[in-house]
């Protein structure tokens, strides 16, 4: 009975969390460039987010192992809501930087905290199925918010999606707390060992071949996918896309990402099978730098979301086979931090590349590197 309550709370929380943020998904870069920022400056703002998240992530994970992942996750929703509200109320790069920093703290607090909580309460198969179902429902739930955000932003101002995201995050926080107030932080069989420090666990990961390989892989893939995150609104706009329906693009993103999450349950073997989502991310984007038709570019972009949906769940389920429950959040957060380090590097490099190549061609460069990463993964021994 308790197992079912835990699974249901996780499903509800992930749906509310992602739907609350989706208001600005279709207008994020458009909002910033409309205030006069260049793509490089937009990327620098994201570097601030990634760097702040990297610094805080391991320590918030360690805190979650000590005081409870659910409690830390809820505090993350609060900080996220504050960051989104600051974004909507300001127009200067310095206030945007502050909003990114506060939002990053929220992201670090949430980062795989609830996933670790779920895994500590259930076995791998239940966790795998529950995560896939949660991502399926959550991605579909983001569609109405993303569409409405694009429409509201086009009609009333691009600051409104941010304000709606902030308000929604606060509402999600209240509802998740209410529904989960009687659900335990830790299972009855939770180990009583003391939680080691972040630095101690970092040394353990460095010496453990499997975890070390996952950390390196996570950083490389994160770096390569950042141009896809940052440039799609600009690429689609340059190809003839309109601001008022940019939020509707999220329908394709959400549906294909949800399908990818569902497919992630089929990945059952070792490290080398992680090449599957990497290939699915990279292959569709290889040719985008040479295309001019909006609908063809968009179709390939949607297809690459299959791999994007599979990737985080496949990595989580593989790596968590080798993590003890009492340090689960710490180790997952260290891996997550490696991803934000990679993402920050990808943002800086791709931003600089836009000074030489159009964003579409940067996509192709990233896709080729991803395929090289996939080849490296296939050559690793499990």
C-alpha positions as CSV (number, residue, x, y, z in Angstrom):
1,X,0.0,0.0,0.0
2,X,2.8,2.4,1.0
3,X,4.7,1.4,-2.2
4,X,1.7,2.5,-4.3
5,X,1.5,5.9,-2.5
6,X,5.1,6.5,-3.1
7,X,4.8,5.7,-6.8
8,X,1.7,7.9,-7.1
9,X,3.3,10.8,-5.3
10,X,6.3,10.6,-7.6
11,X,4.0,10.6,-10.7
12,X,2.0,13.6,-9.5
13,X,5.1,15.6,-8.5
14,X,6.9,15.1,-11.8
15,X,3.9,16.1,-13.8
16,X,3.3,19.3,-11.7
17,X,7.0,20.2,-11.7
18,X,7.5,20.0,-15.4
19,X,4.1,21.5,-16.4
20,X,4.8,24.4,-14.1
21,X,8.0,25.3,-16.0
22,X,6.7,24.8,-19.5
23,X,5.1,28.2,-19.9
24,X,8.3,29.8,-21.3
25,X,9.7,26.7,-23.1
26,X,8.7,28.1,-26.6
27,X,9.8,31.7,-25.9
28,X,12.9,31.6,-23.7
29,X,15.5,32.7,-26.3
30,X,13.1,35.0,-28.1
31,X,12.4,36.9,-24.9
32,X,16.1,37.4,-24.2
33,X,17.0,38.4,-27.7
34,X,14.0,40.8,-27.8
35,X,15.7,42.7,-24.8
36,X,18.8,43.2,-27.0
37,X,20.9,40.3,-25.9
38,X,23.1,38.4,-28.5
39,X,23.1,34.6,-28.7
40,X,26.5,34.6,-27.0
41,X,25.1,36.7,-24.1
42,X,22.2,34.3,-23.9
43,X,24.6,31.4,-23.7
44,X,26.6,33.2,-21.0
45,X,23.4,33.5,-18.9
46,X,23.0,29.8,-19.3
47,X,26.6,29.3,-18.3
48,X,25.8,31.2,-15.1
49,X,23.0,28.7,-14.5
50,X,25.1,25.7,-15.2
51,X,28.1,26.9,-13.2
52,X,25.9,27.7,-10.1
53,X,24.1,24.4,-10.5
54,X,27.4,22.6,-10.7
55,X,28.7,24.2,-7.5
56,X,25.6,23.5,-5.5
57,X,24.4,20.2,-6.9
58,X,26.8,17.8,-5.0
59,X,26.2,19.6,-1.7
60,X,22.4,19.6,-2.1
61,X,22.6,15.9,-3.0
62,X,24.7,15.3,0.2
63,X,22.2,17.3,2.2
64,X,19.3,15.2,0.8
65,X,21.0,12.0,1.9
66,X,21.2,13.5,5.4
67,X,17.8,15.1,5.9
68,X,15.6,13.5,3.2
69,X,15.3,13.8,-0.5
70,X,11.6,14.8,-0.5
71,X,12.3,17.7,1.8
72,X,15.1,19.0,-0.3
73,X,13.1,18.5,-3.5
74,X,10.3,20.7,-2.2
75,X,12.7,23.5,-1.3
76,X,14.0,23.3,-4.8
77,X,10.6,24.1,-6.2
78,X,10.5,27.3,-4.0
79,X,13.9,28.6,-5.3
80,X,12.9,27.7,-8.9
81,X,9.7,29.8,-8.6
82,X,11.6,32.7,-7.2
83,X,14.0,32.7,-10.1
84,X,11.2,32.5,-12.7
85,X,9.4,35.4,-11.0
86,X,12.6,37.6,-11.1
87,X,13.0,36.8,-14.8
88,X,9.5,38.0,-15.6
89,X,9.8,41.3,-13.6
90,X,13.0,42.5,-15.1
91,X,14.7,43.5,-18.3
92,X,18.4,43.8,-17.6
93,X,21.1,41.2,-18.1
94,X,22.3,41.6,-14.5
95,X,18.8,40.7,-13.1
96,X,18.6,37.9,-15.6
97,X,21.9,36.6,-14.2
98,X,20.5,36.8,-10.7
99,X,17.4,34.9,-11.8
100,X,19.6,32.3,-13.4
101,X,21.6,31.9,-10.2
102,X,18.5,31.5,-8.0
103,X,16.9,29.2,-10.5
104,X,20.1,27.1,-10.6
105,X,20.0,26.6,-6.8
106,X,16.4,25.4,-7.2
107,X,17.5,23.1,-10.0
108,X,20.3,21.7,-7.9
109,X,18.0,21.0,-5.0
110,X,15.6,19.2,-7.2
111,X,18.2,17.4,-9.3
112,X,17.4,13.7,-9.2
113,X,16.4,14.1,-5.5
114,X,12.9,12.6,-6.0
115,X,14.3,10.0,-8.4
116,X,16.8,8.9,-5.7
117,X,13.9,8.9,-3.1
118,X,11.9,6.7,-5.4
119,X,14.8,4.3,-6.0
120,X,15.5,4.0,-2.3
121,X,11.8,3.0,-1.7
122,X,11.5,0.6,-4.7
123,X,13.5,-1.8,-6.7
124,X,15.1,-1.1,-10.1
125,X,12.2,-2.4,-12.2
126,X,9.5,-0.4,-10.4
127,X,11.7,2.7,-10.5
128,X,12.3,2.2,-14.2
129,X,8.6,1.8,-15.1
130,X,7.6,4.6,-12.8
131,X,10.1,7.1,-14.2
132,X,9.1,6.2,-17.7
133,X,5.5,6.7,-16.9
134,X,6.2,9.9,-15.1
135,X,8.1,11.3,-18.0
136,X,5.4,10.3,-20.5
137,X,2.7,12.0,-18.5
138,X,4.8,15.0,-17.6
139,X,5.9,15.7,-21.1
140,X,2.3,15.5,-22.3
141,X,1.3,17.8,-19.5
142,X,3.8,20.5,-20.6
143,X,2.1,20.8,-24.0
144,X,-0.9,23.0,-22.9
145,X,1.3,25.3,-20.8
146,X,3.9,25.7,-23.6
147,X,1.2,26.5,-26.2
148,X,-0.6,28.9,-24.0
149,X,2.8,30.5,-23.0
150,X,3.6,31.2,-26.6
151,X,0.2,32.6,-27.3
152,X,0.1,34.8,-24.2
153,X,3.7,35.9,-24.7
154,X,3.0,37.0,-28.3
155,X,-0.2,38.9,-27.3
156,X,0.5,40.4,-23.9
157,X,4.3,40.4,-23.7
158,X,7.1,37.7,-23.4
159,X,7.5,38.4,-19.7
160,X,4.2,36.7,-18.9
161,X,5.3,33.1,-19.5
162,X,8.0,33.6,-16.8
163,X,5.5,35.0,-14.3
164,X,3.1,32.2,-14.9
165,X,6.0,29.7,-14.4
166,X,6.8,31.3,-11.1
167,X,3.2,31.2,-9.9
168,X,2.7,27.6,-11.1
169,X,5.9,26.5,-9.3
170,X,4.6,27.9,-6.0
171,X,1.3,26.2,-6.5
172,X,3.0,22.9,-7.4
173,X,5.1,23.2,-4.2
174,X,2.0,23.6,-2.0
175,X,0.1,20.7,-3.6
176,X,3.0,18.2,-3.6
177,X,3.7,19.0,0.1
178,X,0.0,18.5,1.0
179,X,-0.2,15.1,-0.9
180,X,3.1,13.9,0.5
181,X,3.0,15.1,4.1
182,X,2.4,11.6,5.5
183,X,4.7,9.8,3.1
184,X,8.0,8.8,4.7
185,X,11.3,10.4,3.8
186,X,13.2,7.1,4.2
187,X,12.1,3.4,4.0
188,X,12.1,1.2,7.1
189,X,15.2,-0.7,5.9
190,X,17.3,2.4,5.2
191,X,21.0,1.8,6.1
192,X,22.1,3.5,9.4
193,X,25.7,4.2,8.2
194,X,26.9,7.8,8.3
195,X,26.8,9.8,5.1
196,X,30.3,10.5,3.8
197,X,31.3,13.9,2.6
198,X,31.0,15.1,-1.0
199,X,34.8,14.9,-1.4
200,X,35.0,11.4,-0.1
201,X,32.3,10.2,-2.6
202,X,34.0,12.1,-5.4
203,X,37.2,10.0,-4.7
204,X,35.1,6.8,-4.7
205,X,33.6,7.6,-8.1
206,X,37.1,8.4,-9.5
207,X,38.3,4.9,-8.4
208,X,35.1,3.1,-9.6
209,X,35.4,2.3,-13.3
210,X,31.7,2.0,-14.0
211,X,30.7,5.2,-12.2
212,X,33.7,7.0,-13.7
213,X,32.7,6.1,-17.2
214,X,29.2,7.2,-16.6
215,X,30.3,10.6,-15.3
216,X,32.6,11.2,-18.3
217,X,29.9,10.1,-20.8
218,X,27.2,12.3,-19.1
219,X,29.5,15.4,-19.4
220,X,30.2,14.7,-23.1
221,X,26.6,14.2,-24.1
222,X,25.5,17.3,-22.1
223,X,28.0,19.4,-23.9
224,X,26.9,18.2,-27.3
225,X,23.1,18.7,-26.8
226,X,23.2,22.3,-25.6
227,X,23.2,23.8,-29.1
228,X,20.0,21.9,-29.7
229,X,18.5,23.4,-26.6
230,X,19.5,26.9,-27.2
231,X,19.2,27.5,-30.9
232,X,16.0,25.8,-32.0
233,X,13.8,28.9,-31.6
234,X,16.3,31.0,-33.6
235,X,16.7,28.3,-36.3
236,X,12.9,27.9,-36.7
237,X,12.3,31.7,-36.7
238,X,15.0,32.2,-39.4
239,X,13.3,29.4,-41.5
240,X,9.9,31.2,-41.3
241,X,8.5,30.2,-37.9
242,X,6.2,32.7,-36.2
243,X,6.5,33.7,-32.5
244,X,2.8,33.1,-31.8
245,X,3.0,29.4,-32.7
246,X,6.5,28.8,-31.4
247,X,5.0,27.3,-28.2
248,X,3.1,24.8,-30.3
249,X,6.5,23.4,-31.4
250,X,6.6,21.9,-27.9
251,X,3.9,19.5,-28.9
252,X,6.3,17.6,-31.1
253,X,9.2,17.9,-28.5
254,X,7.0,16.6,-25.7
255,X,5.4,13.8,-27.6
256,X,8.7,12.4,-29.0
257,X,10.5,12.9,-25.7
258,X,7.7,11.1,-24.0
259,X,8.0,8.2,-26.4
260,X,11.7,8.1,-25.8
261,X,11.1,7.9,-22.1
262,X,8.8,4.9,-22.7
263,X,11.4,3.2,-24.8
264,X,14.0,3.7,-22.1
265,X,12.6,0.7,-20.3
266,X,13.8,-1.5,-23.1
267,X,17.5,-0.7,-22.3
268,X,18.5,-3.5,-20.0
269,X,22.1,-4.4,-20.6
270,X,25.4,-2.6,-19.8
271,X,27.2,0.6,-20.6
272,X,27.5,-0.1,-24.3
273,X,23.7,0.0,-24.8
274,X,23.8,3.7,-23.6
275,X,25.1,4.3,-27.2
276,X,21.5,3.7,-28.4
277,X,20.0,7.0,-27.1
278,X,23.2,8.9,-28.1
279,X,22.9,7.7,-31.7
280,X,19.2,8.6,-31.7
281,X,20.0,12.1,-30.5
282,X,22.8,12.7,-33.0
283,X,21.8,11.0,-36.3
284,X,18.7,13.1,-37.1
285,X,20.7,16.4,-36.5
286,X,23.6,15.6,-38.7
287,X,22.0,16.9,-41.9
288,X,20.2,19.9,-40.4
289,X,23.0,22.3,-41.2
290,X,22.4,21.8,-44.9
291,X,18.6,22.2,-45.0
292,X,16.4,25.2,-45.6
293,X,12.9,23.8,-45.4
294,X,11.3,24.6,-42.0
295,X,9.2,21.4,-41.9
296,X,12.0,19.1,-42.7
297,X,14.3,20.7,-40.1
298,X,11.5,20.5,-37.6
299,X,10.8,16.9,-38.3
300,X,14.4,15.9,-37.7
301,X,14.5,18.0,-34.6
302,X,11.5,16.1,-33.3
303,X,13.0,12.7,-34.1
304,X,16.1,13.5,-32.1
305,X,13.9,14.0,-29.1
306,X,13.4,10.2,-29.0
307,X,17.0,9.8,-27.8
308,X,16.7,12.9,-25.5
309,X,13.8,11.2,-23.8
310,X,15.6,7.9,-23.4
311,X,19.0,9.3,-22.3
312,X,18.5,10.5,-18.6
313,X,16.4,7.6,-17.6
314,X,18.7,5.0,-19.2
315,X,21.8,6.6,-17.5
316,X,20.0,6.8,-14.1
317,X,18.9,3.2,-14.1
318,X,22.3,1.8,-15.2
319,X,24.4,3.9,-12.8
320,X,22.1,3.4,-9.8
321,X,22.8,-0.4,-9.8
322,X,26.2,0.5,-8.3
323,X,25.1,3.1,-5.7
324,X,24.4,2.4,-2.0
325,X,21.1,3.8,-0.7
326,X,22.6,6.0,2.0
327,X,24.8,7.9,-0.6
328,X,22.4,7.7,-3.6
329,X,21.6,11.4,-3.8
330,X,25.3,12.4,-3.3
331,X,26.5,10.2,-6.1
332,X,23.6,11.1,-8.5
333,X,24.3,14.8,-7.8
334,X,28.0,14.4,-8.6
335,X,27.0,12.8,-11.9
336,X,24.5,15.6,-12.5
337,X,27.2,18.2,-11.7
338,X,29.4,16.6,-14.4
339,X,26.5,17.1,-16.8
340,X,26.2,20.8,-15.9
341,X,30.0,21.2,-16.3
342,X,29.7,19.7,-19.7
343,X,26.7,21.8,-20.6
344,X,28.4,25.0,-19.5
345,X,31.4,24.0,-21.8
346,X,29.0,23.3,-24.6
347,X,27.2,26.6,-24.2
348,X,30.5,28.6,-24.3
349,X,31.9,26.8,-27.3
350,X,28.6,26.8,-29.3
351,X,28.1,30.5,-28.5
352,X,31.6,31.2,-29.8
353,X,30.9,29.1,-32.9
354,X,27.9,31.2,-33.8
355,X,30.4,34.0,-34.5
356,X,31.7,31.8,-37.3
357,X,28.9,29.5,-38.3
358,X,25.1,29.8,-38.4
359,X,23.3,28.1,-35.5
360,X,22.1,25.3,-37.9
361,X,25.7,24.4,-38.8
362,X,26.6,24.4,-35.2
363,X,23.9,21.7,-34.8
364,X,25.6,19.5,-37.4
365,X,29.0,19.9,-35.6
366,X,27.5,18.9,-32.3
367,X,25.7,15.9,-34.0
368,X,29.0,14.6,-35.5
369,X,30.7,14.8,-32.1
370,X,27.8,12.9,-30.5
371,X,28.3,10.1,-33.0
372,X,32.0,9.9,-32.1
373,X,31.0,9.7,-28.5
374,X,28.6,6.9,-29.4
375,X,31.5,5.0,-31.1
376,X,33.6,5.5,-27.9
377,X,30.7,4.1,-25.8
378,X,30.4,1.0,-28.0
379,X,34.1,0.3,-27.5
380,X,33.9,0.3,-23.7
381,X,33.8,-3.0,-21.8
382,X,30.9,-3.5,-19.3
